[in-house]
């Protein structure tokens, strides 16, 4: 029994290593392109008016292709944000060529794709309209608006894996612009080295690693680990530290975080809840799933998200972050305290609010009761 358990544990870490390799390769692409894309404002709009860039597409291609190479194409069922719609049209030839070039930058030393291969990789993420058991969930650039603001603003690459119950059991969250040191004020004003990646795996905890400057070598090292007998996340990359997020501090010393964009959440409602909970101070406002990273490593304690009426949350905006935070000891629920329905579809249908905390379960339950009171 012990041998079987160790074998299963090692297999899980090997899958985590493959996911880390994929996200590190994607980070190479986004880091390389951010400054030039931000200067040029080179983004187009999707049907929901949200921006999308060449880096979004290339990041997705790199993650999917890397996972397929490591695990086998038949083993990678991906649900992701970006689609190949229209890229094969001759009018999009220049955009497609830029995506091909950027994708191959991230895939250097692993494989090389042409236009058809890029389109096929993107289509692979949209063959199923639902998530379901065993699906990978990817947001290739979460927080594209932050990405477009430039290198001191926040975005994330989030990759999650759903278990047999449809819950996120593994999350890899790269935050290329997040300071490696604890964030006290605005992350944009925090001095020191930037770039971290968090890996959370149920039963193995959550580890933070600095994103090394030599991303290609780091990705190769992560790939080599896939064939090793490692059964600990701590050995995935140098310089890692385990992070935990079950604060025993009183709410008065908590720090809340919320969306940078005012239109992404109902700030008035969040403010009412924070006031009733006696959580003081101005919330830390950042883009993307970086908020989950801040909670996981203890820089913040509470994240409230109440989308505007009519908006439906997407699984890729939360799966990786939820896995990372829960592996660190935190809690993620809907506004009534229930589990988020990650395994049902690409939408978190029926979810009208999300509460994430880096505190004890009883403190989270208290916050949920306050949320309910503020809804009455």
BATIPA-406074 format. One record per residue (C-alpha): y, x, z; residue in three letters. Coordinates in steps of 0.05 Angstrom, whole numbers, padded with zeros to 5 digits, always signed. Last residue first. Example, Ala and Ser with C-alpha at 12.3 -4.5 7.8 and 13.67 -1.06 7.14 Angstrom:
<nodes>
-00021+00273+00143SER/-00090+00246+00156ALA/
</nodes>
This chain:
<nodes>
+00816-00616+00051UNK/+00811-00553+00010UNK/+00845-00510+00063UNK/+00793-00532+00114UNK/+00737-00511+00067UNK/+00768-00442+00059UNK/+00774-00436+00135UNK/+00700-00453+00142UNK/+00684-00400+00089UNK/+00725-00348+00128UNK/+00684-00363+00190UNK/+00619-00354+00151UNK/+00644-00286+00127UNK/+00657-00267+00200UNK/+00586-00288+00218UNK/+00558-00247+00160UNK/+00593-00183+00184UNK/+00651-00157+00142UNK/+00663-00129+00073UNK/+00677-00196+00042UNK/+00673-00233-00024UNK/+00695-00306-00032UNK/+00691-00338-00100UNK/+00722-00405-00120UNK/+00711-00464-00167UNK/+00639-00448-00185UNK/+00611-00508-00223UNK/+00585-00466-00280UNK/+00582-00391-00268UNK/+00580-00383-00344UNK/+00532-00338-00383UNK/+00477-00384-00361UNK/+00429-00399-00303UNK/+00413-00331-00272UNK/+00480-00315-00241UNK/+00486-00380-00201UNK/+00530-00353-00144UNK/+00498-00363-00076UNK/+00529-00416-00030UNK/+00583-00406+00022UNK/+00626-00465+00000UNK/+00677-00421-00036UNK/+00621-00387-00075UNK/+00587-00328-00043UNK/+00590-00252-00040UNK/+00573-00213+00023UNK/+00578-00140+00042UNK/+00524-00091+00064UNK/+00534-00036+00012UNK/+00478-00065-00030UNK/+00516-00131-00028UNK/+00579-00098-00053UNK/+00546-00062-00111UNK/+00505-00123-00133UNK/+00567-00168-00130UNK/+00608-00119-00171UNK/+00554-00114-00225UNK/+00547-00190-00231UNK/+00621-00210-00224UNK/+00660-00210-00290UNK/+00595-00208-00331UNK/+00573-00276-00303UNK/+00635-00311-00330UNK/+00679-00357-00287UNK/+00698-00424-00318UNK/+00772-00441-00323UNK/+00790-00514-00324UNK/+00835-00512-00263UNK/+00861-00442-00248UNK/+00813-00394-00216UNK/+00806-00386-00141UNK/+00788-00315-00124UNK/+00790-00288-00053UNK/+00772-00215-00038UNK/+00767-00193+00035UNK/+00757-00127+00071UNK/+00793-00072+00033UNK/+00786+00004+00029UNK/+00717-00001+00060UNK/+00674+00031+00005UNK/+00643-00034-00018UNK/+00707-00073-00011UNK/+00747-00027-00056UNK/+00689-00026-00106UNK/+00688-00102-00108UNK/+00763-00101-00123UNK/+00750-00051-00179UNK/+00715-00111-00211UNK/+00779-00121-00252UNK/+00853-00112-00241UNK/+00887-00093-00176UNK/+00930-00128-00125UNK/+00925-00105-00052UNK/+00945-00165-00010UNK/+01009-00160+00031UNK/+00997-00153+00105UNK/+00962-00195+00157UNK/+00896-00232+00159UNK/+00906-00285+00213UNK/+00851-00329+00183UNK/+00900-00387+00176UNK/+00949-00341+00141UNK/+00896-00312+00095UNK/+00874-00382+00075UNK/+00945-00405+00060UNK/+00958-00342+00019UNK/+00894-00352-00022UNK/+00917-00423-00038UNK/+00985-00400-00061UNK/+00954-00342-00100UNK/+00913-00388-00144UNK/+00876-00338-00188UNK/+00879-00305-00256UNK/+00950-00327-00272UNK/+00981-00280-00222UNK/+00951-00219-00257UNK/+00935-00164-00208UNK/+00877-00204-00180UNK/+00866-00204-00105UNK/+00856-00157-00046UNK/+00856-00170+00028UNK/+00864-00119+00083UNK/+00836-00132+00151UNK/+00870-00110+00215UNK/+00887-00181+00238UNK/+00817-00202+00216UNK/+00788-00161+00274UNK/+00749-00099+00256UNK/+00673-00100+00256UNK/+00670-00079+00183UNK/+00604-00086+00147UNK/+00617-00047+00083UNK/+00575+00015+00075UNK/+00583+00074+00028UNK/+00533+00131+00018UNK/+00564+00194-00009UNK/+00554+00230-00074UNK/+00579+00299-00092UNK/+00526+00316-00143UNK/+00493+00261-00184UNK/+00431+00217-00179UNK/+00404+00250-00117UNK/+00433+00200-00068UNK/+00400+00142-00103UNK/+00333+00161-00072UNK/+00263+00154-00101UNK/+00262+00215-00146UNK/+00197+00228-00183UNK/+00230+00253-00245UNK/+00228+00224-00315UNK/+00290+00181-00308UNK/+00323+00239-00272UNK/+00330+00275-00338UNK/+00373+00218-00364UNK/+00420+00225-00304UNK/+00427+00299-00319UNK/+00442+00283-00392UNK/+00495+00234-00370UNK/+00526+00287-00325UNK/+00526+00338-00381UNK/+00562+00289-00428UNK/+00610+00268-00373UNK/+00636+00338-00361UNK/+00696+00318-00320UNK/+00651+00290-00266UNK/+00657+00217-00244UNK/+00657+00225-00168UNK/+00597+00191-00138UNK/+00593+00130-00093UNK/+00527+00106-00065UNK/+00502+00037-00045UNK/+00440+00019-00007UNK/+00368+00030-00027UNK/+00336-00037-00012UNK/+00377-00073-00065UNK/+00408-00021-00111UNK/+00482-00005-00113UNK/+00510+00050-00156UNK/+00585+00065-00151UNK/+00622+00108-00202UNK/+00686+00143-00185UNK/+00746+00170-00224UNK/+00810+00200-00197UNK/+00828+00265-00162UNK/+00886+00266-00115UNK/+00947+00225-00099UNK/+00950+00149-00087UNK/+01010+00119-00121UNK/+00972+00081-00175UNK/+00922+00059-00123UNK/+00978+00022-00087UNK/+00974+00035-00013UNK/+00919+00065+00031UNK/+00865+00077-00022UNK/+00810+00122+00006UNK/+00798+00185-00034UNK/+00764+00185-00102UNK/+00824+00150-00132UNK/+00806+00094-00181UNK/+00822+00109-00253UNK/+00751+00115-00282UNK/+00722+00058-00241UNK/+00648+00057-00261UNK/+00606+00002-00230UNK/+00531+00005-00233UNK/+00496-00055-00203UNK/+00424-00069-00187UNK/+00393-00131-00154UNK/+00438-00184-00184UNK/+00404-00252-00173UNK/+00364-00290-00226UNK/+00304-00301-00180UNK/+00261-00249-00217UNK/+00318-00199-00212UNK/+00383-00194-00250UNK/+00410-00126-00272UNK/+00484-00108-00270UNK/+00530-00064-00312UNK/+00604-00061-00298UNK/+00654-00015-00333UNK/+00718-00021-00293UNK/+00794-00025-00302UNK/+00852-00002-00259UNK/+00920+00026-00275UNK/+00938+00100-00270UNK/+00914+00117-00340UNK/+00953+00064-00378UNK/+00975-00009-00379UNK/+00924-00025-00433UNK/+00865-00012-00387UNK/+00897-00058-00336UNK/+00900-00112-00388UNK/+00828-00097-00408UNK/+00806-00112-00336UNK/+00731-00108-00344UNK/+00715-00060-00400UNK/+00642-00061-00423UNK/+00626-00122-00380UNK/+00551-00122-00379UNK/+00494-00165-00352UNK/+00423-00141-00360UNK/+00372-00197-00360UNK/+00307-00195-00319UNK/+00306-00269-00302UNK/+00357-00313-00337UNK/+00421-00298-00373UNK/+00432-00355-00422UNK/+00458-00360-00493UNK/+00407-00310-00517UNK/+00413-00267-00579UNK/+00483-00246-00558UNK/+00476-00175-00532UNK/+00431-00153-00589UNK/+00487-00173-00637UNK/+00530-00116-00611UNK/+00474-00066-00622UNK/+00460-00092-00692UNK/+00534-00086-00710UNK/+00535-00014-00687UNK/+00471+00003-00724UNK/+00497-00028-00788UNK/+00561+00013-00784UNK/+00524+00078-00774UNK/+00495+00103-00708UNK/+00479+00172-00682UNK/+00430+00188-00626UNK/+00425+00222-00558UNK/+00465+00287-00562UNK/+00530+00249-00572UNK/+00523+00175-00556UNK/+00592+00168-00526UNK/+00627+00202-00585UNK/+00580+00163-00631UNK/+00609+00098-00604UNK/+00680+00120-00615UNK/+00667+00138-00688UNK/+00629+00073-00701UNK/+00683+00032-00667UNK/+00737+00065-00709UNK/+00697+00051-00773UNK/+00689-00022-00752UNK/+00764-00029-00742UNK/+00778+00002-00811UNK/+00726-00042-00845UNK/+00751-00107-00813UNK/+00777-00137-00878UNK/+00709-00122-00909UNK/+00677-00172-00860UNK/+00619-00140-00821UNK/+00661-00142-00758UNK/+00670-00217-00763UNK/+00634-00236-00700UNK/+00601-00174-00669UNK/+00608-00203-00599UNK/+00639-00175-00535UNK/+00624-00201-00465UNK/+00552-00181-00452UNK/+00484-00211-00439UNK/+00430-00160-00452UNK/+00355-00164-00456UNK/+00331-00092-00455UNK/+00256-00084-00450UNK/+00242-00096-00523UNK/+00291-00041-00542UNK/+00255+00011-00502UNK/+00275+00036-00432UNK/+00313+00100-00445UNK/+00334+00091-00518UNK/+00347+00017-00508UNK/+00389+00032-00447UNK/+00430+00083-00485UNK/+00440+00036-00544UNK/+00463-00021-00500UNK/+00511+00021-00460UNK/+00540+00057-00520UNK/+00549-00006-00561UNK/+00585-00041-00504UNK/+00632+00018-00493UNK/+00646+00020-00567UNK/+00665-00054-00569UNK/+00712-00051-00509UNK/+00741+00016-00533UNK/+00760-00014-00601UNK/+00802-00063-00561UNK/+00799-00135-00535UNK/+00855-00177-00505UNK/+00846-00246-00474UNK/+00872-00305-00515UNK/+00810-00347-00502UNK/+00790-00341-00575UNK/+00797-00266-00572UNK/+00861-00228-00581UNK/+00871-00160-00613UNK/+00889-00095-00578UNK/+00922-00031-00600UNK/+00983-00028-00554UNK/+00996+00038-00588UNK/+01011+00076-00524UNK/+00954+00040-00487UNK/+00905+00054-00543UNK/+00924+00128-00544UNK/+00919+00136-00468UNK/+00854+00096-00461UNK/+00813+00128-00516UNK/+00781+00188-00482UNK/+00771+00153-00415UNK/+00740+00093-00449UNK/+00691+00134-00490UNK/+00669+00181-00435UNK/+00662+00122-00389UNK/+00612+00092-00437UNK/+00569+00154-00430UNK/+00573+00149-00355UNK/+00554+00075-00359UNK/+00491+00089-00399UNK/+00469+00147-00355UNK/+00480+00105-00293UNK/+00437+00049-00322UNK/+00382+00098-00338UNK/+00386+00127-00267UNK/+00383+00057-00238UNK/+00319+00045-00278UNK/+00291+00109-00249UNK/+00312+00087-00180UNK/+00273+00022-00188UNK/+00211+00060-00213UNK/+00214+00106-00152UNK/+00215+00046-00106UNK/+00157+00013-00142UNK/+00117+00078-00136UNK/+00135+00085-00063UNK/+00111+00014-00050UNK/+00046+00027-00087UNK/+00034+00091-00047UNK/+00048+00056+00018UNK/+00000+00000+00000UNK/
</nodes>
